[in-house]
Amino acid sequence: MAKKYAIVISDTGLKYGTNAVLNALKYYDHKNIELHLLHNKKMEEYVNNVRNNKKLSNILISVSLENFTKEFVESSSKSMPSQSQAFYAKFLRYVYPVRKLINYDAVCIFDGDQILTNNIQPYFEIAEKTNRILLTNNDRSGKCIESYSIDAIQGAASGLFQSVPTFFKPETYKEIFEKMPELGVKFGIGDMSSLNKSLIMNNKMNKENVFILNNIFWIGNYLRFFDFYEKKIANKRYCTLLNGERINSFHGKFWKPQMCDKRIHETKRPENLSRTISNVKLFWEFTEFFNTQCYHRISIKNNCKYFIKKKKK
């Protein structure tokens, strides 16, 4: 029997990250991996256009965020107050797999502004075969898994692990992901902090249940410290480190000039500035490629001042 895998994304209008992931799934020859998209009405035109694209229509599974939210609210505790659409979009992408994809061999949670730059099929297989949750380390925490406590988790984005990507078998970790929205409301925290709290509260914050992924290959937080490159392998474009190791994804709205400017301005030391600009420009170029030159093409542009070539006088 063929394996069943899925990436789950919530998107309430970003579009460019979702479209890039959809194209990358086919571009990098993934097998038996669907993209389940929880979306609002702003995304309906995009979804309908993809349905008419024969190369991708069998990959994209459209899910009404409004309908799933209604179903979730009706089944939730009456003590949980109503939340914004942004809250449900953020948290219900974790609940959806353990309610609707329980028979899938493994799933992965992605962000709507995360760009896929490699074949990540092996990570679904690791989650399936090891029966562990695959999470990227949070480089800001500075703590080890053995000594981490629930008291260390404060605010929207703290904890030992990042929340995207998250690979897991839905049937094994149902309780962890079902509890996340409730924890988010109770403690006033984001999905990343809620995931870390839920792991601890369910006694899963240990190496027997968590397989740790290296942040640098998934998030892209090291723009001023490492050099990223484009490398062609078998006529396909990959993002790599200097040693040739492939970057699986990076995280951020690199189609927005404000985002690019922010990441560049975060560079405090002048000697790191040219590296940061080069890396940000590369991330933008991958974002542009997967939106304008692949199977489902949509218009996108970035007028970041650092990318515009000055006219010769």
C-alpha positions in Angstrom: 0.0 0.0 0.0 1.3 3.5 -0.9 2.3 5.7 1.9 0.2 8.8 2.7 2.0 11.9 3.8 0.8 15.6 4.0 2.1 19.1 4.6 -0.5 21.3 6.4 -0.5 25.0 6.0 -2.9 27.7 7.1 -3.1 30.7 4.8 -5.4 33.7 5.1 -4.0 35.7 2.2 -0.2 35.4 2.1 -0.3 33.1 -1.0 3.3 33.3 -2.1 4.7 30.9 0.5 1.9 28.4 -0.1 2.4 28.6 -3.9 6.1 28.2 -3.5 5.7 25.0 -1.4 3.1 23.6 -3.8 5.5 24.1 -6.8 8.5 22.8 -4.8 6.7 19.5 -4.0 6.5 18.7 -7.6 9.8 20.3 -8.6 11.8 18.2 -6.1 10.0 15.0 -7.1 8.2 14.3 -3.8 6.1 11.2 -3.8 2.7 10.7 -2.1 2.8 14.0 -0.3 -0.3 16.2 -0.4 -0.6 19.9 0.6 -3.6 20.4 2.8 -4.4 24.1 2.8 -6.6 25.6 5.5 -7.7 28.9 4.0 -10.2 31.7 4.2 -12.3 33.3 1.4 -9.3 35.6 0.4 -7.6 32.4 -1.0 -10.6 31.0 -2.9 -9.6 32.4 -6.3 -6.1 31.0 -5.9 -7.4 27.6 -4.9 -9.8 27.5 -7.8 -6.9 28.4 -10.2 -4.8 25.6 -8.9 -7.7 23.2 -9.3 -7.6 24.0 -13.0 -3.9 23.2 -13.2 -3.6 19.5 -14.0 0.0 19.3 -12.9 -0.8 20.3 -9.3 -4.6 19.7 -8.8 -4.0 16.2 -7.3 -1.5 17.6 -4.7 -3.6 20.5 -3.2 -6.3 19.6 -0.8 -8.5 22.6 0.0 -9.9 22.9 3.5 -12.3 25.7 4.6 -10.8 27.4 7.6 -14.2 28.8 8.5 -15.9 25.4 8.4 -13.1 23.6 10.4 -13.1 26.5 12.9 -16.9 26.0 13.4 -16.4 22.3 13.9 -13.6 22.9 16.4 -15.5 25.5 18.4 -18.6 23.3 18.7 -16.5 20.4 20.0 -14.4 22.5 22.4 -14.9 23.3 26.0 -17.5 26.0 26.7 -15.1 27.8 28.9 -12.8 28.6 26.0 -13.8 32.0 24.7 -14.1 32.8 21.0 -10.9 33.8 19.3 -9.8 35.8 16.1 -9.4 34.2 12.7 -5.7 34.7 13.0 -5.6 32.7 16.2 -7.5 29.8 14.6 -5.4 29.9 11.5 -2.3 29.6 13.6 -3.4 26.9 16.0 -5.9 24.7 14.1 -3.2 23.6 11.6 -2.0 21.5 14.5 -5.4 20.2 15.4 -6.5 19.4 11.8 -4.1 16.4 11.3 -5.0 14.7 14.5 -8.7 14.9 13.6 -8.8 14.6 9.9 -5.5 12.8 8.9 -5.3 10.3 11.7 -4.6 7.4 9.2 -1.8 9.2 7.4 1.7 7.8 7.9 3.2 11.2 8.8 2.4 14.9 8.4 4.4 18.1 8.5 3.3 21.5 9.7 4.6 24.4 7.7 4.2 28.2 7.9 2.5 30.2 5.1 5.8 32.2 4.7 8.1 29.2 4.6 9.8 28.4 1.3 10.7 24.8 0.5 14.1 24.4 -1.2 14.8 20.6 -1.1 13.2 17.2 -1.2 12.1 16.6 2.4 10.6 13.1 1.8 13.2 11.4 4.1 11.9 13.4 7.1 8.4 12.1 6.7 9.9 8.6 6.6 11.9 9.2 9.8 8.8 10.4 11.6 6.9 7.4 10.5 9.6 4.8 11.3 10.9 6.2 14.6 7.4 7.3 15.8 9.0 10.5 17.1 8.2 14.2 16.6 10.7 16.0 14.5 11.4 19.5 15.6 14.0 22.1 14.9 16.1 23.5 17.9 15.4 27.0 19.0 18.8 28.7 18.8 17.8 31.4 21.3 16.9 29.1 24.2 20.4 28.0 25.2 19.1 25.1 27.2 19.3 21.3 26.7 16.3 18.9 26.5 17.2 17.1 29.8 17.0 20.3 32.0 14.2 22.2 30.3 11.2 23.2 32.5 7.8 24.6 31.8 8.6 27.8 33.8 11.1 28.8 31.1 8.3 29.2 28.5 7.0 32.8 28.4 5.5 34.9 25.7 4.6 34.2 22.1 7.7 32.5 20.9 9.8 30.8 23.5 10.8 27.2 24.2 13.4 24.7 23.3 12.0 24.0 19.9 10.6 25.9 17.0 7.1 25.0 15.9 7.7 24.8 12.2 8.4 22.5 10.7 6.9 19.8 12.9 6.8 16.2 11.6 4.8 13.6 13.4 2.4 10.6 13.1 -1.1 11.9 13.9 -2.3 8.8 15.6 0.6 8.8 18.1 0.6 12.4 19.3 -3.1 13.4 19.3 -3.1 14.8 22.9 -0.2 17.1 22.4 -1.7 18.9 19.4 -5.3 18.9 20.6 -4.3 20.8 23.7 -2.4 23.6 22.0 -5.3 26.1 21.3 -6.4 25.8 24.9 -2.9 26.4 26.2 -2.6 29.4 23.9 -5.7 31.0 25.4 -5.0 30.1 29.0 -1.4 31.4 29.0 -1.7 34.1 26.3 1.1 32.5 24.3 1.7 31.7 20.6 1.8 28.3 18.9 5.5 27.8 19.5 5.3 28.3 23.2 2.1 26.2 23.4 3.8 23.3 21.6 6.7 23.4 24.0 4.3 23.5 27.0 2.2 20.7 25.7 5.3 18.5 25.2 6.3 19.0 28.8 2.8 18.6 30.2 2.4 15.3 28.3 5.9 14.0 29.4 7.2 14.0 25.8 10.0 16.6 26.2 12.7 13.9 25.9 14.9 12.3 23.3 12.7 9.2 23.2 9.9 11.2 21.7 11.6 14.1 20.0 14.1 13.9 17.1 16.0 17.2 16.9 16.6 18.9 13.6 19.3 21.5 13.1 17.8 25.0 12.9 20.1 26.2 10.1 18.7 23.8 7.6 15.1 24.8 8.1 14.6 28.4 9.4 17.3 30.7 8.0 18.1 32.7 11.2 21.8 32.9 10.5 21.9 35.4 7.6 24.8 37.4 9.0 26.9 34.5 10.2 26.8 31.9 7.3 27.1 32.2 3.6 24.2 30.6 1.6 24.6 29.6 -2.0 22.7 28.4 -5.0 23.9 25.2 -6.5 22.5 23.3 -9.5 22.3 19.6 -9.2 20.8 17.5 -12.0 19.5 20.7 -13.5 17.6 21.7 -10.4 18.2 24.7 -8.1 19.2 24.1 -4.5 20.1 26.4 -1.6 23.3 25.2 0.1 25.9 26.0 2.7 29.6 26.4 1.7 30.2 22.7 2.2 27.4 21.8 -0.2 24.9 20.7 2.4 21.4 21.5 1.2 19.1 23.9 3.0 15.6 22.3 3.3 13.6 25.5 3.8 13.8 29.1 5.0 11.3 31.1 6.9 10.2 34.7 6.2 8.2 37.0 3.9 11.2 37.7 1.6 8.8 39.0 -1.1 8.2 42.1 1.1 10.8 44.9 0.9 10.1 45.7 4.6 11.0 42.1 5.6 14.3 42.3 3.6 15.2 45.7 5.0 14.5 44.5 8.5 16.7 41.4 8.2 19.5 43.5 6.6 19.3 46.2 9.3 19.5 43.6 12.0 23.2 43.2 11.0 25.1 45.4 13.5 28.6 44.7 12.3 29.7 46.3 9.0 31.9 43.4 8.1 28.7 41.1 8.0 26.6 43.5 6.0 27.5 42.3 2.5 27.0 38.6 3.5 23.5 39.4 4.9 22.5 41.3 1.8 23.7 38.5 -0.4 21.8 35.9 1.7 18.5 37.9 1.7 18.8 38.5 -2.0 19.2 34.7 -2.5 16.2 33.9 -0.4 14.2 36.4 -2.4 15.4 34.8 -5.7 14.2 31.4 -4.6 10.9 32.9 -3.6 10.5 34.5 -6.9 11.6 31.4 -8.8 9.0 29.1 -7.2 6.2 31.7 -7.8 7.0 32.9 -11.3 8.9 30.1 -13.1 7.4 26.8 -12.0 4.1 24.9 -12.6 1.6 27.4 -11.1 2.8 30.9 -11.8 1.6 34.1 -10.0 3.0 37.6 -10.2 5.4 38.7 -7.5 7.9 41.5 -7.2 10.2 43.0 -4.6 11.5 46.6 -4.9 13.9 46.3 -1.9 16.4 49.1 -2.4 19.3 46.7 -2.0 18.2 44.6 -5.0 17.7 47.4 -7.5 20.8 47.9 -9.7 21.8 51.5 -10.0 21.8 53.0 -13.4 25.2 54.0 -14.8 25.5 57.8 -15.4 
